[in-house]
Amino acid sequence: MSRRIWLTGASSGIGAALAEELLRQGHRLALSARRAGPLQALATRFPEQVLLAPGDLTDAEQVRAIGARITEHWGALDQAILNAGTCEYVEVRDFQAAMVERVLRSNLLSAAYCIEAALPLLRAGRQPHLVAMGSAVTLWPLPRAEAYGASKAALRYLCESLRIDLAGEGIAVTLVSPGFVDTPLTQKNDFPMPLRWPVDKAARHIASRLPARPYEIAFPTLFITGLRLLALLPKGLQLALGKRLARAEPRP
């Protein structure tokens, strides 16, 4: 059955690949991202299924306008997939609170603005489902990931609390926790990324599991299991392992 889905961060990476997969399945998608060009390309290919809803999701007013646009065209949502986000790495010798704020705004506050806009629409939908893109980094601390990890850890807690509060309304909440996926963001990384998945494989994996409305979609299994086992180690040993992963000197 076709579902009405709002997908954010749909212009590249997992979002773009997931949009392709869901459109091929016959769903209707409201697509949001800052860059309208890639969204328009999808609308050209799937004209009867795509509702263009571009905007800056870190701007609460723009998100409210997107919510109003979806309300005007569909009146309800069956699923909201909050995928938009970014990643920046901390150089601790030049720690900048502004960078932490920037990442939190992109990964956490934008999701909160979208949740505010999506919930009234989900309450009018069929088998309503709220989905957020977290990260496996929340399972075990990694060097230089202070800002990114903090934003995704906060998103995890937000989703898990919402799951409790929304259960009585029948709104399911799923957190997606991917390991490394080959996207434009990860292609900028200058460190090894074990068990990295192609983006199309990740999108198919997520899409195939969404109908069950699980609590979490975490992958790849071996990577996730390894991080969870590492998290059980004594803190001193975790620190020793983390220091081996850290760079001796920040790069210019």
C-alpha positions in Angstrom: 0.0 0.0 0.0 1.3 3.4 -1.0 2.3 5.6 2.0 2.6 9.3 2.4 6.2 9.9 3.5 8.2 13.0 4.4 11.9 12.4 3.8 14.5 15.0 4.8 18.1 15.2 3.6 16.9 13.8 0.3 19.4 15.5 -2.0 22.4 13.2 -1.5 23.8 10.2 0.4 21.5 7.8 2.2 18.6 10.2 1.8 18.8 10.3 -2.0 19.3 6.5 -2.3 16.4 5.9 0.1 14.2 8.3 -1.9 14.9 6.3 -5.0 14.1 3.0 -3.3 10.8 4.2 -1.7 9.6 5.9 -5.0 10.3 2.6 -6.9 8.1 0.9 -4.3 5.3 3.2 -5.2 5.2 5.5 -2.2 4.4 9.2 -2.3 7.3 11.3 -1.0 7.5 14.9 0.2 11.3 15.6 -0.3 13.2 18.2 1.7 16.8 19.4 1.5 18.6 22.7 1.1 19.5 22.0 -2.6 16.4 21.9 -4.7 18.0 20.6 -7.9 18.4 16.9 -6.9 14.8 17.0 -5.6 13.5 18.4 -8.9 15.3 15.7 -10.8 13.4 13.1 -8.8 10.1 15.0 -9.3 10.7 14.9 -13.0 11.2 11.1 -13.0 8.3 10.4 -10.6 5.9 13.3 -11.2 2.9 11.7 -9.6 4.7 10.7 -6.5 6.9 13.6 -5.4 5.9 16.7 -3.5 8.8 19.2 -3.5 9.4 20.7 -0.1 12.9 22.2 -0.1 14.2 24.4 2.7 16.7 25.0 5.4 15.7 22.6 8.2 17.8 24.5 10.8 15.3 27.4 10.3 12.2 26.7 12.4 10.0 29.0 10.2 11.0 27.2 7.0 10.2 23.9 8.6 6.8 25.2 9.6 6.2 26.3 6.1 7.1 22.8 4.8 4.6 21.3 7.3 2.0 23.7 6.0 2.7 22.7 2.4 2.4 19.0 3.2 -0.9 19.7 5.1 -2.2 21.6 2.1 -1.4 18.8 -0.4 -2.0 15.7 1.6 -3.5 16.6 4.9 -1.7 13.8 6.7 1.5 11.7 6.9 2.0 8.0 7.4 5.7 8.3 7.9 8.3 10.9 8.6 12.0 10.0 7.9 14.3 12.6 9.5 17.5 11.9 7.7 19.0 15.4 7.3 22.3 16.0 9.1 26.0 16.8 8.8 29.3 15.8 10.3 32.3 17.8 11.4 35.3 16.6 13.4 36.8 18.3 16.4 40.5 19.3 16.6 40.9 19.4 20.3 43.8 21.8 20.3 41.5 24.3 18.6 38.3 23.3 20.3 35.5 25.6 19.0 32.1 25.7 20.7 30.6 27.3 17.6 31.3 24.1 15.7 29.6 22.0 18.3 26.6 24.4 18.1 26.5 24.1 14.3 26.5 20.3 14.4 23.9 20.2 17.1 21.7 22.6 15.1 21.9 20.5 12.0 21.5 17.1 13.6 19.4 17.6 16.7 17.5 20.9 16.5 16.5 20.5 12.9 15.1 17.1 13.8 13.1 18.7 16.7 11.7 21.3 14.3 10.6 18.5 11.9 9.1 16.5 14.7 7.0 19.5 15.8 5.8 19.9 12.2 5.3 16.2 11.6 3.4 15.0 14.7 0.0 16.7 13.8 0.2 15.1 10.3 1.2 11.7 11.7 -1.7 11.8 14.1 -4.0 12.0 11.0 -2.1 9.2 9.1 -2.4 5.4 8.8 -0.1 3.4 11.0 2.0 6.5 11.8 5.7 6.0 12.0 8.4 8.5 13.0 12.0 7.5 11.8 15.2 9.3 12.7 18.7 8.8 11.3 21.1 8.2 14.3 24.5 6.7 14.1 26.5 3.7 15.4 28.9 6.2 16.9 26.6 6.6 19.9 27.5 3.0 21.0 31.2 3.7 21.7 33.1 7.0 21.8 35.5 7.7 18.9 38.3 10.3 18.7 37.3 13.7 17.2 33.6 12.7 17.1 32.7 14.8 20.1 30.3 17.1 18.3 28.8 14.6 15.9 28.5 11.9 18.6 26.9 14.2 21.1 24.3 15.3 18.5 23.5 11.7 17.6 23.4 10.6 21.3 21.0 13.4 22.1 18.9 12.3 19.1 18.9 8.7 20.3 17.6 9.8 23.7 15.0 12.1 22.1 13.7 9.3 20.0 13.6 6.7 22.8 11.7 9.1 25.1 9.3 10.0 22.3 8.7 6.3 21.7 7.3 6.0 25.3 5.2 9.2 25.1 3.8 8.4 21.6 3.0 4.8 22.2 -0.5 5.5 23.5 -1.3 7.3 20.3 -0.1 4.4 18.1 2.8 6.3 16.6 5.8 4.1 16.3 9.4 5.5 16.6 12.4 3.9 14.9 16.0 4.9 15.2 18.3 4.0 12.3 21.9 3.4 13.5 24.2 2.9 10.5 27.9 2.2 10.6 30.0 3.5 7.8 28.2 4.1 4.5 29.8 5.4 1.3 28.3 8.9 1.0 29.7 12.3 0.1 30.1 13.0 3.8 32.1 9.8 4.6 34.2 10.2 1.4 35.8 13.2 3.1 37.0 11.0 6.0 40.8 10.6 6.3 40.7 7.4 8.5 39.9 3.7 7.9 36.1 2.9 7.8 35.7 -0.9 8.5 32.8 -2.7 6.9 31.7 0.3 4.9 28.5 -0.3 2.9 27.6 1.0 -0.5 24.8 3.6 -0.1 22.4 1.7 -2.3 22.8 -1.4 -0.1 22.2 0.7 3.0 19.0 2.2 1.5 17.6 -1.2 0.5 18.3 -2.5 4.0 16.5 0.4 5.7 13.6 0.3 3.3 13.1 -3.4 3.7 12.8 -3.1 7.5 10.6 0.0 7.8 7.3 -1.8 7.3 7.8 -3.7 10.5 8.3 -0.4 12.4 11.1 -1.8 14.6 12.6 0.0 17.6 16.0 0.2 15.8 17.6 -0.6 12.4 21.3 -1.0 13.1 23.8 -2.3 10.6 26.1 -3.9 9.6 25.6 -6.5 12.3 29.3 -7.4 12.8 30.3 -3.8 13.2 27.4 -3.0 15.6 28.1 -6.1 17.7 31.8 -5.2 17.9 30.9 -1.7 19.2 28.5 -3.0 21.7 31.1 -5.4 23.1 33.7 -2.7 23.3 31.2 -0.6 25.3 31.2 -3.3 27.9 34.9 -3.1 28.6 36.2 -1.3 31.7 36.6 2.5 31.1 40.3 2.3 31.4 40.6 -0.2 28.7 38.2 1.7 26.5 40.4 4.8 26.9 43.5 2.8 26.0 41.9 1.5 22.9 40.6 5.0 22.0 44.0 6.5 22.4 45.4 4.0 19.8 42.8 5.3 17.4 43.5 9.0 18.0 45.9 10.9 15.8 49.1 11.9 17.6 49.0 15.5 16.1 46.1 17.4 14.5 46.5 17.8 10.8 46.6 21.3 9.3 
